[in-house]
Amino acid sequence: MSQENVIKQLQENLKIIYHKAVDADKQLELLRQQEKAGFVQIFTGDSAFKNHSSTFLPYVEELAADLQEIQTDNEEHYKTLLPAIVVKIELLFKTLSSFKINLKD
């Protein structure tokens, strides 16, 4: 798969994650109003993310910034950042999915 196709696929994943994150953050706000969400951050300090937040959108913004950064002409930069971006996408998909499932319980 070419670098261009990979980036396109990553951007598609980012769009999906963004919409899921907006929905999840709305649910988190409702839970906080009901005092049912008392955690400080979504991901632990040793996760792939630099951000620490009690909502999903800051993590999505970090991912978007990484994706923007990977779109340089520097192939070494691309190869270095790509694995971290994939890990972040997987983490967000898994966590958003778990969050949605747990809301139904």
Jmol script that loads the backbone (N, CA, C; Angstrom):
load data "model"
ATOM      1  N   MET A   1       0.851  -1.179   0.000  1.00  0.00           N
ATOM      2  CA  MET A   1       0.000   0.000   0.000  1.00  0.00           C
ATOM      3  C   MET A   1       0.898   1.244   0.000  1.00  0.00           C
ATOM      4  N   SER A   2       0.602   2.166  -0.856  1.00  0.00           N
ATOM      5  CA  SER A   2       1.430   3.365  -0.964  1.00  0.00           C
ATOM      6  C   SER A   2       1.227   4.268   0.253  1.00  0.00           C
ATOM      7  N   GLN A   3       2.188   5.143   0.458  1.00  0.00           N
ATOM      8  CA  GLN A   3       2.122   6.088   1.576  1.00  0.00           C
ATOM      9  C   GLN A   3       0.861   6.943   1.481  1.00  0.00           C
ATOM     10  N   GLU A   4       0.519   7.341   0.271  1.00  0.00           N
ATOM     11  CA  GLU A   4      -0.677   8.162   0.051  1.00  0.00           C
ATOM     12  C   GLU A   4      -1.950   7.415   0.453  1.00  0.00           C
ATOM     13  N   ASN A   5      -2.028   6.127   0.093  1.00  0.00           N
ATOM     14  CA  ASN A   5      -3.197   5.312   0.445  1.00  0.00           C
ATOM     15  C   ASN A   5      -3.288   5.084   1.955  1.00  0.00           C
ATOM     16  N   VAL A   6      -2.138   4.882   2.576  1.00  0.00           N
ATOM     17  CA  VAL A   6      -2.105   4.680   4.026  1.00  0.00           C
ATOM     18  C   VAL A   6      -2.632   5.929   4.725  1.00  0.00           C
ATOM     19  N   ILE A   7      -2.159   7.076   4.301  1.00  0.00           N
ATOM     20  CA  ILE A   7      -2.594   8.342   4.903  1.00  0.00           C
ATOM     21  C   ILE A   7      -4.096   8.539   4.706  1.00  0.00           C
ATOM     22  N   LYS A   8      -4.573   8.204   3.514  1.00  0.00           N
ATOM     23  CA  LYS A   8      -6.007   8.320   3.225  1.00  0.00           C
ATOM     24  C   LYS A   8      -6.811   7.428   4.184  1.00  0.00           C
ATOM     25  N   GLN A   9      -6.352   6.205   4.387  1.00  0.00           N
ATOM     26  CA  GLN A   9      -7.019   5.269   5.289  1.00  0.00           C
ATOM     27  C   GLN A   9      -6.991   5.788   6.734  1.00  0.00           C
ATOM     28  N   LEU A  10      -5.857   6.337   7.140  1.00  0.00           N
ATOM     29  CA  LEU A  10      -5.733   6.896   8.486  1.00  0.00           C
ATOM     30  C   LEU A  10      -6.711   8.061   8.671  1.00  0.00           C
ATOM     31  N   GLN A  11      -6.851   8.885   7.639  1.00  0.00           N
ATOM     32  CA  GLN A  11      -7.775  10.017   7.703  1.00  0.00           C
ATOM     33  C   GLN A  11      -9.222   9.535   7.830  1.00  0.00           C
ATOM     34  N   GLU A  12      -9.549   8.461   7.129  1.00  0.00           N
ATOM     35  CA  GLU A  12     -10.903   7.890   7.236  1.00  0.00           C
ATOM     36  C   GLU A  12     -11.162   7.397   8.657  1.00  0.00           C
ATOM     37  N   ASN A  13     -10.170   6.721   9.231  1.00  0.00           N
ATOM     38  CA  ASN A  13     -10.292   6.249  10.611  1.00  0.00           C
ATOM     39  C   ASN A  13     -10.461   7.420  11.566  1.00  0.00           C
ATOM     40  N   LEU A  14      -9.724   8.483  11.327  1.00  0.00           N
ATOM     41  CA  LEU A  14      -9.810   9.668  12.175  1.00  0.00           C
ATOM     42  C   LEU A  14     -11.214  10.270  12.148  1.00  0.00           C
ATOM     43  N   LYS A  15     -11.825  10.310  10.973  1.00  0.00           N
ATOM     44  CA  LYS A  15     -13.197  10.839  10.854  1.00  0.00           C
ATOM     45  C   LYS A  15     -14.175  10.008  11.686  1.00  0.00           C
ATOM     46  N   ILE A  16     -14.055   8.696  11.582  1.00  0.00           N
ATOM     47  CA  ILE A  16     -14.928   7.794  12.344  1.00  0.00           C
ATOM     48  C   ILE A  16     -14.719   8.010  13.842  1.00  0.00           C
ATOM     49  N   ILE A  17     -13.454   8.057  14.242  1.00  0.00           N
ATOM     50  CA  ILE A  17     -13.119   8.249  15.654  1.00  0.00           C
ATOM     51  C   ILE A  17     -13.652   9.592  16.153  1.00  0.00           C
ATOM     52  N   TYR A  18     -13.519  10.625  15.329  1.00  0.00           N
ATOM     53  CA  TYR A  18     -13.982  11.951  15.735  1.00  0.00           C
ATOM     54  C   TYR A  18     -15.474  11.924  16.081  1.00  0.00           C
ATOM     55  N   HIS A  19     -16.276  11.329  15.209  1.00  0.00           N
ATOM     56  CA  HIS A  19     -17.723  11.283  15.450  1.00  0.00           C
ATOM     57  C   HIS A  19     -18.054  10.463  16.693  1.00  0.00           C
ATOM     58  N   LYS A  20     -17.358   9.349  16.876  1.00  0.00           N
ATOM     59  CA  LYS A  20     -17.574   8.524  18.067  1.00  0.00           C
ATOM     60  C   LYS A  20     -17.165   9.293  19.324  1.00  0.00           C
ATOM     61  N   ALA A  21     -16.081  10.064  19.233  1.00  0.00           N
ATOM     62  CA  ALA A  21     -15.585  10.821  20.384  1.00  0.00           C
ATOM     63  C   ALA A  21     -16.556  11.932  20.777  1.00  0.00           C
ATOM     64  N   VAL A  22     -17.125  12.609  19.791  1.00  0.00           N
ATOM     65  CA  VAL A  22     -18.109  13.663  20.072  1.00  0.00           C
ATOM     66  C   VAL A  22     -19.298  13.064  20.823  1.00  0.00           C
ATOM     67  N   ASP A  23     -19.788  11.925  20.340  1.00  0.00           N
ATOM     68  CA  ASP A  23     -20.916  11.251  21.004  1.00  0.00           C
ATOM     69  C   ASP A  23     -20.533  10.808  22.421  1.00  0.00           C
ATOM     70  N   ALA A  24     -19.346  10.231  22.563  1.00  0.00           N
ATOM     71  CA  ALA A  24     -18.897   9.749  23.868  1.00  0.00           C
ATOM     72  C   ALA A  24     -18.731  10.906  24.849  1.00  0.00           C
ATOM     73  N   ASP A  25     -18.194  12.024  24.378  1.00  0.00           N
ATOM     74  CA  ASP A  25     -18.015  13.178  25.266  1.00  0.00           C
ATOM     75  C   ASP A  25     -19.351  13.734  25.737  1.00  0.00           C
ATOM     76  N   LYS A  26     -20.369  13.678  24.875  1.00  0.00           N
ATOM     77  CA  LYS A  26     -21.710  14.109  25.289  1.00  0.00           C
ATOM     78  C   LYS A  26     -22.227  13.194  26.402  1.00  0.00           C
ATOM     79  N   GLN A  27     -22.005  11.890  26.239  1.00  0.00           N
ATOM     80  CA  GLN A  27     -22.423  10.926  27.264  1.00  0.00           C
ATOM     81  C   GLN A  27     -21.655  11.139  28.560  1.00  0.00           C
ATOM     82  N   LEU A  28     -20.357  11.413  28.437  1.00  0.00           N
ATOM     83  CA  LEU A  28     -19.547  11.671  29.631  1.00  0.00           C
ATOM     84  C   LEU A  28     -20.062  12.889  30.388  1.00  0.00           C
ATOM     85  N   GLU A  29     -20.458  13.915  29.660  1.00  0.00           N
ATOM     86  CA  GLU A  29     -20.988  15.123  30.282  1.00  0.00           C
ATOM     87  C   GLU A  29     -22.262  14.795  31.071  1.00  0.00           C
ATOM     88  N   LEU A  30     -23.134  13.972  30.481  1.00  0.00           N
ATOM     89  CA  LEU A  30     -24.355  13.557  31.186  1.00  0.00           C
ATOM     90  C   LEU A  30     -24.012  12.756  32.440  1.00  0.00           C
ATOM     91  N   LEU A  31     -23.056  11.858  32.325  1.00  0.00           N
ATOM     92  CA  LEU A  31     -22.648  11.049  33.480  1.00  0.00           C
ATOM     93  C   LEU A  31     -22.060  11.922  34.588  1.00  0.00           C
ATOM     94  N   ARG A  32     -21.291  12.930  34.196  1.00  0.00           N
ATOM     95  CA  ARG A  32     -20.710  13.839  35.192  1.00  0.00           C
ATOM     96  C   ARG A  32     -21.806  14.646  35.898  1.00  0.00           C
ATOM     97  N   GLN A  33     -22.811  15.046  35.137  1.00  0.00           N
ATOM     98  CA  GLN A  33     -23.923  15.784  35.742  1.00  0.00           C
ATOM     99  C   GLN A  33     -24.656  14.915  36.764  1.00  0.00           C
ATOM    100  N   GLN A  34     -24.661  13.607  36.506  1.00  0.00           N
ATOM    101  CA  GLN A  34     -25.298  12.657  37.430  1.00  0.00           C
ATOM    102  C   GLN A  34     -24.296  12.146  38.470  1.00  0.00           C
ATOM    103  N   GLU A  35     -23.084  12.692  38.420  1.00  0.00           N
ATOM    104  CA  GLU A  35     -21.981  12.305  39.316  1.00  0.00           C
ATOM    105  C   GLU A  35     -21.663  10.815  39.221  1.00  0.00           C
ATOM    106  N   LYS A  36     -21.670  10.306  37.983  1.00  0.00           N
ATOM    107  CA  LYS A  36     -21.352   8.891  37.737  1.00  0.00           C
ATOM    108  C   LYS A  36     -20.031   8.712  36.996  1.00  0.00           C
ATOM    109  N   ALA A  37     -19.323   9.811  36.735  1.00  0.00           N
ATOM    110  CA  ALA A  37     -18.038   9.722  36.028  1.00  0.00           C
ATOM    111  C   ALA A  37     -17.019  10.547  36.798  1.00  0.00           C
ATOM    112  N   GLY A  38     -16.315   9.902  37.709  1.00  0.00           N
ATOM    113  CA  GLY A  38     -15.396  10.635  38.570  1.00  0.00           C
ATOM    114  C   GLY A  38     -13.935  10.482  38.228  1.00  0.00           C
ATOM    115  N   PHE A  39     -13.617   9.945  37.053  1.00  0.00           N
ATOM    116  CA  PHE A  39     -12.215   9.738  36.705  1.00  0.00           C
ATOM    117  C   PHE A  39     -11.581  11.027  36.184  1.00  0.00           C
ATOM    118  N   VAL A  40     -10.253  11.093  36.291  1.00  0.00           N
ATOM    119  CA  VAL A  40      -9.520  12.298  35.912  1.00  0.00           C
ATOM    120  C   VAL A  40      -9.081  12.266  34.453  1.00  0.00           C
ATOM    121  N   GLN A  41      -8.698  11.087  33.973  1.00  0.00           N
ATOM    122  CA  GLN A  41      -8.269  10.979  32.578  1.00  0.00           C
ATOM    123  C   GLN A  41      -8.694   9.644  31.996  1.00  0.00           C
ATOM    124  N   ILE A  42      -8.851   9.627  30.684  1.00  0.00           N
ATOM    125  CA  ILE A  42      -9.334   8.428  30.009  1.00  0.00           C
ATOM    126  C   ILE A  42      -8.229   7.388  29.880  1.00  0.00           C
ATOM    127  N   PHE A  43      -7.047   7.835  29.451  1.00  0.00           N
ATOM    128  CA  PHE A  43      -5.919   6.913  29.291  1.00  0.00           C
ATOM    129  C   PHE A  43      -4.897   7.143  30.396  1.00  0.00           C
ATOM    130  N   THR A  44      -4.223   6.084  30.785  1.00  0.00           N
ATOM    131  CA  THR A  44      -3.193   6.200  31.826  1.00  0.00           C
ATOM    132  C   THR A  44      -2.012   7.007  31.312  1.00  0.00           C
ATOM    133  N   GLY A  45      -1.212   7.473  32.226  1.00  0.00           N
ATOM    134  CA  GLY A  45      -0.055   8.291  31.888  1.00  0.00           C
ATOM    135  C   GLY A  45       0.956   7.578  31.010  1.00  0.00           C
ATOM    136  N   ASP A  46       0.970   6.254  31.047  1.00  0.00           N
ATOM    137  CA  ASP A  46       1.948   5.508  30.245  1.00  0.00           C
ATOM    138  C   ASP A  46       1.376   5.057  28.894  1.00  0.00           C
ATOM    139  N   SER A  47       0.246   5.614  28.500  1.00  0.00           N
ATOM    140  CA  SER A  47      -0.324   5.259  27.195  1.00  0.00           C
ATOM    141  C   SER A  47       0.467   5.945  26.082  1.00  0.00           C
ATOM    142  N   ALA A  48       0.067   5.697  24.859  1.00  0.00           N
ATOM    143  CA  ALA A  48       0.758   6.268  23.694  1.00  0.00           C
ATOM    144  C   ALA A  48       0.516   7.776  23.562  1.00  0.00           C
ATOM    145  N   PHE A  49      -0.453   8.301  24.311  1.00  0.00           N
ATOM    146  CA  PHE A  49      -0.821   9.714  24.172  1.00  0.00           C
ATOM    147  C   PHE A  49      -0.008  10.623  25.083  1.00  0.00           C
ATOM    148  N   LYS A  50       0.276  11.818  24.586  1.00  0.00           N
ATOM    149  CA  LYS A  50       0.925  12.847  25.399  1.00  0.00           C
ATOM    150  C   LYS A  50      -0.120  13.583  26.220  1.00  0.00           C
ATOM    151  N   ASN A  51      -1.307  13.766  25.642  1.00  0.00           N
ATOM    152  CA  ASN A  51      -2.405  14.445  26.331  1.00  0.00           C
ATOM    153  C   ASN A  51      -2.932  13.607  27.488  1.00  0.00           C
ATOM    154  N   HIS A  52      -3.489  14.289  28.467  1.00  0.00           N
ATOM    155  CA  HIS A  52      -4.205  13.634  29.563  1.00  0.00           C
ATOM    156  C   HIS A  52      -5.486  14.420  29.748  1.00  0.00           C
ATOM    157  N   SER A  53      -6.612  13.759  29.532  1.00  0.00           N
ATOM    158  CA  SER A  53      -7.887  14.461  29.564  1.00  0.00           C
ATOM    159  C   SER A  53      -8.994  13.539  30.063  1.00  0.00           C
ATOM    160  N   SER A  54     -10.038  14.150  30.589  1.00  0.00           N
ATOM    161  CA  SER A  54     -11.199  13.380  31.037  1.00  0.00           C
ATOM    162  C   SER A  54     -12.252  13.283  29.942  1.00  0.00           C
ATOM    163  N   THR A  55     -11.922  13.795  28.745  1.00  0.00           N
ATOM    164  CA  THR A  55     -12.801  13.662  27.582  1.00  0.00           C
ATOM    165  C   THR A  55     -11.991  13.111  26.407  1.00  0.00           C
ATOM    166  N   PHE A  56     -12.681  12.679  25.382  1.00  0.00           N
ATOM    167  CA  PHE A  56     -12.008  12.040  24.249  1.00  0.00           C
ATOM    168  C   PHE A  56     -11.428  13.014  23.223  1.00  0.00           C
ATOM    169  N   LEU A  57     -12.063  14.157  23.019  1.00  0.00           N
ATOM    170  CA  LEU A  57     -11.640  15.047  21.924  1.00  0.00           C
ATOM    171  C   LEU A  57     -10.184  15.507  21.983  1.00  0.00           C
ATOM    172  N   PRO A  58      -9.613  15.800  23.154  1.00  0.00           N
ATOM    173  CA  PRO A  58      -8.191  16.170  23.157  1.00  0.00           C
ATOM    174  C   PRO A  58      -7.281  15.067  22.593  1.00  0.00           C
ATOM    175  N   TYR A  59      -7.653  13.820  22.818  1.00  0.00           N
ATOM    176  CA  TYR A  59      -6.884  12.705  22.259  1.00  0.00           C
ATOM    177  C   TYR A  59      -7.042  12.652  20.737  1.00  0.00           C
ATOM    178  N   VAL A  60      -8.254  12.925  20.273  1.00  0.00           N
ATOM    179  CA  VAL A  60      -8.509  12.951  18.831  1.00  0.00           C
ATOM    180  C   VAL A  60      -7.726  14.096  18.185  1.00  0.00           C
ATOM    181  N   GLU A  61      -7.679  15.236  18.868  1.00  0.00           N
ATOM    182  CA  GLU A  61      -6.908  16.376  18.353  1.00  0.00           C
ATOM    183  C   GLU A  61      -5.426  16.045  18.259  1.00  0.00           C
ATOM    184  N   GLU A  62      -4.904  15.326  19.259  1.00  0.00           N
ATOM    185  CA  GLU A  62      -3.502  14.909  19.221  1.00  0.00           C
ATOM    186  C   GLU A  62      -3.260  13.980  18.030  1.00  0.00           C
ATOM    187  N   LEU A  63      -4.170  13.049  17.825  1.00  0.00           N
ATOM    188  CA  LEU A  63      -4.069  12.132  16.691  1.00  0.00           C
ATOM    189  C   LEU A  63      -4.107  12.892  15.371  1.00  0.00           C
ATOM    190  N   ALA A  64      -4.987  13.875  15.268  1.00  0.00           N
ATOM    191  CA  ALA A  64      -5.087  14.693  14.049  1.00  0.00           C
ATOM    192  C   ALA A  64      -3.785  15.453  13.806  1.00  0.00           C
ATOM    193  N   ALA A  65      -3.177  15.969  14.864  1.00  0.00           N
ATOM    194  CA  ALA A  65      -1.905  16.688  14.737  1.00  0.00           C
ATOM    195  C   ALA A  65      -0.803  15.736  14.263  1.00  0.00           C
ATOM    196  N   ASP A  66      -0.795  14.527  14.814  1.00  0.00           N
ATOM    197  CA  ASP A  66       0.183  13.514  14.375  1.00  0.00           C
ATOM    198  C   ASP A  66      -0.007  13.194  12.898  1.00  0.00           C
ATOM    199  N   LEU A  67      -1.253  13.069  12.502  1.00  0.00           N
ATOM    200  CA  LEU A  67      -1.572  12.749  11.108  1.00  0.00           C
ATOM    201  C   LEU A  67      -1.131  13.882  10.182  1.00  0.00           C
ATOM    202  N   GLN A  68      -1.304  15.099  10.634  1.00  0.00           N
ATOM    203  CA  GLN A  68      -0.849  16.258   9.868  1.00  0.00           C
ATOM    204  C   GLN A  68       0.681  16.233   9.735  1.00  0.00           C
ATOM    205  N   GLU A  69       1.327  15.890  10.823  1.00  0.00           N
ATOM    206  CA  GLU A  69       2.793  15.871  10.856  1.00  0.00           C
ATOM    207  C   GLU A  69       3.378  14.776   9.956  1.00  0.00           C
ATOM    208  N   ILE A  70       2.669  13.664   9.849  1.00  0.00           N
ATOM    209  CA  ILE A  70       3.166  12.531   9.063  1.00  0.00           C
ATOM    210  C   ILE A  70       3.140  12.833   7.558  1.00  0.00           C
ATOM    211  N   GLN A  71       2.370  13.843   7.158  1.00  0.00           N
ATOM    212  CA  GLN A  71       2.203  14.155   5.741  1.00  0.00           C
ATOM    213  C   GLN A  71       3.294  15.100   5.231  1.00  0.00           C
ATOM    214  N   THR A  72       4.522  14.786   5.586  1.00  0.00           N
ATOM    215  CA  THR A  72       5.655  15.573   5.094  1.00  0.00           C
ATOM    216  C   THR A  72       6.332  14.787   3.979  1.00  0.00           C
ATOM    217  N   ASP A  73       7.301  15.417   3.355  1.00  0.00           N
ATOM    218  CA  ASP A  73       8.055  14.724   2.304  1.00  0.00           C
ATOM    219  C   ASP A  73       9.128  13.813   2.891  1.00  0.00           C
ATOM    220  N   ASN A  74       9.316  13.888   4.193  1.00  0.00           N
ATOM    221  CA  ASN A  74      10.369  13.141   4.859  1.00  0.00           C
ATOM    222  C   ASN A  74       9.900  11.712   5.159  1.00  0.00           C
ATOM    223  N   GLU A  75      10.412  10.757   4.402  1.00  0.00           N
ATOM    224  CA  GLU A  75       9.973   9.366   4.562  1.00  0.00           C
ATOM    225  C   GLU A  75      10.400   8.783   5.907  1.00  0.00           C
ATOM    226  N   GLU A  76      11.536   9.216   6.419  1.00  0.00           N
ATOM    227  CA  GLU A  76      12.024   8.744   7.720  1.00  0.00           C
ATOM    228  C   GLU A  76      11.037   9.168   8.811  1.00  0.00           C
ATOM    229  N   HIS A  77      10.563  10.385   8.714  1.00  0.00           N
ATOM    230  CA  HIS A  77       9.588  10.927   9.662  1.00  0.00           C
ATOM    231  C   HIS A  77       8.304  10.092   9.603  1.00  0.00           C
ATOM    232  N   TYR A  78       7.879   9.769   8.412  1.00  0.00           N
ATOM    233  CA  TYR A  78       6.690   8.950   8.186  1.00  0.00           C
ATOM    234  C   TYR A  78       6.856   7.590   8.859  1.00  0.00           C
ATOM    235  N   LYS A  79       7.988   6.949   8.608  1.00  0.00           N
ATOM    236  CA  LYS A  79       8.239   5.609   9.163  1.00  0.00           C
ATOM    237  C   LYS A  79       8.317   5.633  10.687  1.00  0.00           C
ATOM    238  N   THR A  80       8.799   6.719  11.240  1.00  0.00           N
ATOM    239  CA  THR A  80       8.920   6.838  12.689  1.00  0.00           C
ATOM    240  C   THR A  80       7.562   7.053  13.351  1.00  0.00           C
ATOM    241  N   LEU A  81       6.744   7.904  12.772  1.00  0.00           N
ATOM    242  CA  LEU A  81       5.456   8.258  13.378  1.00  0.00           C
ATOM    243  C   LEU A  81       4.337   7.244  13.126  1.00  0.00           C
ATOM    244  N   LEU A  82       4.389   6.550  12.011  1.00  0.00           N
ATOM    245  CA  LEU A  82       3.290   5.654  11.627  1.00  0.00           C
ATOM    246  C   LEU A  82       2.918   4.631  12.709  1.00  0.00           C
ATOM    247  N   PRO A  83       3.882   3.914  13.288  1.00  0.00           N
ATOM    248  CA  PRO A  83       3.491   2.925  14.312  1.00  0.00           C
ATOM    249  C   PRO A  83       2.763   3.555  15.507  1.00  0.00           C
ATOM    250  N   ALA A  84       3.201   4.729  15.938  1.00  0.00           N
ATOM    251  CA  ALA A  84       2.556   5.400  17.072  1.00  0.00           C
ATOM    252  C   ALA A  84       1.131   5.819  16.715  1.00  0.00           C
ATOM    253  N   ILE A  85       0.939   6.272  15.497  1.00  0.00           N
ATOM    254  CA  ILE A  85      -0.399   6.684  15.048  1.00  0.00           C
ATOM    255  C   ILE A  85      -1.338   5.477  15.025  1.00  0.00           C
ATOM    256  N   VAL A  86      -0.849   4.361  14.535  1.00  0.00           N
ATOM    257  CA  VAL A  86      -1.669   3.143  14.474  1.00  0.00           C
ATOM    258  C   VAL A  86      -2.062   2.700  15.886  1.00  0.00           C
ATOM    259  N   VAL A  87      -1.117   2.768  16.819  1.00  0.00           N
ATOM    260  CA  VAL A  87      -1.400   2.400  18.214  1.00  0.00           C
ATOM    261  C   VAL A  87      -2.476   3.321  18.799  1.00  0.00           C
ATOM    262  N   LYS A  88      -2.365   4.617  18.534  1.00  0.00           N
ATOM    263  CA  LYS A  88      -3.353   5.574  19.046  1.00  0.00           C
ATOM    264  C   LYS A  88      -4.738   5.314  18.458  1.00  0.00           C
ATOM    265  N   ILE A  89      -4.788   5.012  17.171  1.00  0.00           N
ATOM    266  CA  ILE A  89      -6.071   4.713  16.530  1.00  0.00           C
ATOM    267  C   ILE A  89      -6.696   3.470  17.167  1.00  0.00           C
ATOM    268  N   GLU A  90      -5.888   2.433  17.362  1.00  0.00           N
ATOM    269  CA  GLU A  90      -6.401   1.205  17.980  1.00  0.00           C
ATOM    270  C   GLU A  90      -6.903   1.474  19.392  1.00  0.00           C
ATOM    271  N   LEU A  91      -6.136   2.231  20.167  1.00  0.00           N
ATOM    272  CA  LEU A  91      -6.526   2.554  21.534  1.00  0.00           C
ATOM    273  C   LEU A  91      -7.862   3.303  21.566  1.00  0.00           C
ATOM    274  N   LEU A  92      -7.983   4.283  20.697  1.00  0.00           N
ATOM    275  CA  LEU A  92      -9.228   5.058  20.660  1.00  0.00           C
ATOM    276  C   LEU A  92     -10.410   4.197  20.233  1.00  0.00           C
ATOM    277  N   PHE A  93     -10.243   3.397  19.192  1.00  0.00           N
ATOM    278  CA  PHE A  93     -11.345   2.535  18.745  1.00  0.00           C
ATOM    279  C   PHE A  93     -11.772   1.582  19.870  1.00  0.00           C
ATOM    280  N   LYS A  94     -10.794   0.918  20.502  1.00  0.00           N
ATOM    281  CA  LYS A  94     -11.110  -0.043  21.568  1.00  0.00           C
ATOM    282  C   LYS A  94     -11.797   0.635  22.743  1.00  0.00           C
ATOM    283  N   THR A  95     -11.261   1.771  23.159  1.00  0.00           N
ATOM    284  CA  THR A  95     -11.796   2.453  24.334  1.00  0.00           C
ATOM    285  C   THR A  95     -13.183   3.028  24.058  1.00  0.00           C
ATOM    286  N   LEU A  96     -13.358   3.632  22.889  1.00  0.00           N
ATOM    287  CA  LEU A  96     -14.678   4.158  22.537  1.00  0.00           C
ATOM    288  C   LEU A  96     -15.707   3.041  22.428  1.00  0.00           C
ATOM    289  N   SER A  97     -15.305   1.919  21.875  1.00  0.00           N
ATOM    290  CA  SER A  97     -16.194   0.778  21.752  1.00  0.00           C
ATOM    291  C   SER A  97     -16.571   0.235  23.137  1.00  0.00           C
ATOM    292  N   SER A  98     -15.585   0.079  24.010  1.00  0.00           N
ATOM    293  CA  SER A  98     -15.845  -0.403  25.375  1.00  0.00           C
ATOM    294  C   SER A  98     -16.755   0.554  26.127  1.00  0.00           C
ATOM    295  N   PHE A  99     -16.506   1.842  25.948  1.00  0.00           N
ATOM    296  CA  PHE A  99     -17.322   2.858  26.608  1.00  0.00           C
ATOM    297  C   PHE A  99     -18.784   2.726  26.179  1.00  0.00           C
ATOM    298  N   LYS A 100     -18.993   2.578  24.877  1.00  0.00           N
ATOM    299  CA  LYS A 100     -20.360   2.463  24.350  1.00  0.00           C
ATOM    300  C   LYS A 100     -21.043   1.198  24.884  1.00  0.00           C
ATOM    301  N   ILE A 101     -20.312   0.096  24.917  1.00  0.00           N
ATOM    302  CA  ILE A 101     -20.860  -1.169  25.421  1.00  0.00           C
ATOM    303  C   ILE A 101     -21.212  -1.039  26.898  1.00  0.00           C
ATOM    304  N   ASN A 102     -20.337  -0.412  27.683  1.00  0.00           N
ATOM    305  CA  ASN A 102     -20.580  -0.260  29.111  1.00  0.00           C
ATOM    306  C   ASN A 102     -21.743   0.662  29.420  1.00  0.00           C
ATOM    307  N   LEU A 103     -22.020   1.599  28.537  1.00  0.00           N
ATOM    308  CA  LEU A 103     -23.171   2.479  28.733  1.00  0.00           C
ATOM    309  C   LEU A 103     -24.473   1.715  28.636  1.00  0.00           C
ATOM    310  N   LYS A 104     -24.488   0.653  27.827  1.00  0.00           N
ATOM    311  CA  LYS A 104     -25.705  -0.137  27.629  1.00  0.00           C
ATOM    312  C   LYS A 104     -26.019  -1.015  28.840  1.00  0.00           C
ATOM    313  N   ASP A 105     -24.968  -1.351  29.606  1.00  0.00           N
ATOM    314  CA  ASP A 105     -25.162  -2.243  30.766  1.00  0.00           C
ATOM    315  C   ASP A 105     -25.936  -1.583  31.901  1.00  0.00           C
TER     316      ASP A 105
END
end "model"
wireframe off; spacefill off
backbone 0.3
color backbone group
